[in-house]
Every structure is written in C-alpha cells, then in structure tokens.
C-alpha cells in the first residue's frame, strides 16, 4: 500500500494553482493515477466545497524524485508570492516559495530537488521491486 503526501498551494489563486500543479504532475508517467484533487467541506453559510489540497500516492521506483522535480520546476515558473507546503505521512511539513526558488541556479535546483525527494521518501514503507533503493537521509 502506498503512503500519501498532501500538497497545498498558498498565495495567488490557490484553486487554479492546484489545478495547474496537478496537470504538471500528471504529465510525468510515474505519477499518472497517483494524483488527486481534494476539496475541503464548504464553510457554514457558503455554497459548495473549495479545492484545498492535492494528494500524491508515493511508493518505490523513484516516485518521490518525480514529485520533487515537478514541484520545484512548477514553482520556479510561478509569479508573485506563491508557496507550496508538502506534508509527509508522518506529519512533517516542508515549505518552499516561488520568491526563494525562482532565482536558483541549476546546481542549486538539483540539490533542492534531491533534498525534497529524500524528505518525501523518508519514512515511506517500500515493498516490491526497488524497495530500499533510496537512502532516507537529510
């Protein structure tokens, strides 16, 4: 069974940003069928639910690396004050923002993606082919 991470976008138009991020994630073959939009229940006195979060099912085989790479690439192309919060199954939250990521050079982007990948992969129970192939270190 796969563990899931929660991805929340803050700032800008978060519902549209979540839809955009979902499209980017779905363009990765490894992530198709693993990404789902989640709506929050409507607030009292309002009509309809509000798009709130994405969930991404993680597992072995480089899925965490694919998620990390897409998240970093997506946020680098955002304008304004947009941030992404990623919550691991154990409750650990990693947050990064467009203002801090957009100016990074390629080696720094690769390093950030690798760190995020390790963070996402940490504590995930791996079974099947490729299990344990990634180190859980920060």
C-alpha positions in Angstrom: 0.0 0.0 0.0 1.3 3.5 -0.9 1.6 6.3 1.6 0.3 9.7 0.5 1.7 13.2 0.8 -0.5 16.3 0.9 0.4 19.3 -1.3 -1.1 22.7 -0.5 -0.6 25.8 -2.5 -0.9 29.2 -0.8 -1.0 32.7 -2.3 -2.1 33.6 -5.7 -5.3 31.8 -6.8 -4.7 28.6 -4.9 -7.5 26.6 -6.6 -6.3 27.4 -10.1 -2.7 26.9 -9.0 -3.6 23.5 -7.6 -5.2 22.5 -10.9 -2.1 23.8 -12.8 0.2 21.8 -10.5 -1.9 18.7 -10.9 -1.5 19.0 -14.7 2.2 19.3 -14.3 2.3 16.2 -12.1 0.1 14.2 -14.4 2.5 14.8 -17.3 5.0 12.6 -15.5 4.4 8.9 -16.5 5.4 7.7 -13.0 2.7 9.9 -11.4 -0.3 9.1 -13.5 -3.1 7.6 -11.4 -1.3 8.8 -8.2 -2.5 12.5 -8.0 -5.9 13.5 -6.7 -7.5 16.9 -6.0 -9.2 17.2 -2.6 -12.0 19.6 -1.8 -12.5 21.0 1.7 -16.0 20.8 3.0 -17.9 24.1 2.5 -17.8 26.6 5.3 -21.0 27.2 7.1 -23.3 29.5 5.1 -21.4 29.0 1.8 -22.3 27.0 -1.2 -20.1 24.3 -2.5 -16.7 22.8 -1.5 -13.4 24.6 -2.0 -10.5 23.0 -3.8 -7.9 22.7 -1.0 -5.2 20.1 -1.5 -3.6 17.6 -3.8 -2.8 14.1 -2.6 0.0 12.1 -4.2 0.4 8.4 -3.6 4.1 7.6 -3.1 5.8 4.3 -3.5 9.1 2.7 -4.7 10.7 3.3 -8.0 11.6 6.9 -8.0 8.1 8.4 -7.4 9.4 10.8 -4.7 12.1 12.0 -7.1 9.5 12.6 -9.8 7.2 14.5 -7.4 10.1 16.6 -6.1 11.3 17.5 -9.6 7.9 18.5 -10.8 7.2 20.6 -7.6 10.4 22.5 -8.0 10.0 23.1 -11.7 6.4 24.2 -11.3 7.1 26.7 -8.5 10.1 28.2 -10.3 7.7 29.3 -13.1 5.2 30.9 -10.8 5.0 34.7 -10.3 4.3 36.5 -7.2 4.1 35.2 -3.6 3.2 31.6 -4.1 4.3 28.9 -1.7 3.9 25.1 -1.6 3.5 23.1 1.6 4.2 19.4 1.4 3.1 17.2 4.3 4.5 13.7 4.7 2.5 10.8 6.1 4.3 11.3 9.5 3.2 14.9 9.6 6.5 16.6 8.7 5.9 19.7 6.6 8.3 21.1 4.0 7.6 24.5 2.6 9.2 26.5 -0.2 8.2 29.6 -2.1 8.5 31.0 -5.6 10.4 34.0 -4.3 13.1 31.7 -2.9 13.3 29.2 -5.7 12.9 31.2 -8.9 16.4 32.7 -8.7 18.3 29.5 -8.1 20.9 28.3 -10.5 20.7 24.8 -12.0 23.0 23.1 -9.4 21.0 24.6 -6.6 17.7 23.4 -8.1 19.1 19.9 -8.5 20.2 20.0 -4.8 16.9 21.3 -3.6 15.0 18.6 -5.7 17.3 15.9 -4.2 16.7 17.1 -0.7 13.0 17.3 -1.2 13.0 13.8 -2.8 14.8 12.4 0.3 12.5 14.1 2.6 9.4 12.7 0.8 10.9 9.3 0.6 11.8 9.3 4.3 9.5 7.0 6.4 7.7 5.6 3.4 7.2 1.8 3.6 8.7 0.3 0.5 7.7 -3.1 -0.8 8.3 -4.8 -4.1 10.9 -4.1 -6.8 13.3 -1.2 -5.9 12.4 -1.3 -2.2 15.0 0.3 -0.1 17.0 1.7 -3.1 16.9 5.3 -1.9 18.5 6.4 1.3 16.4 8.2 3.9 18.8 10.9 5.0 18.6 14.6 5.4 
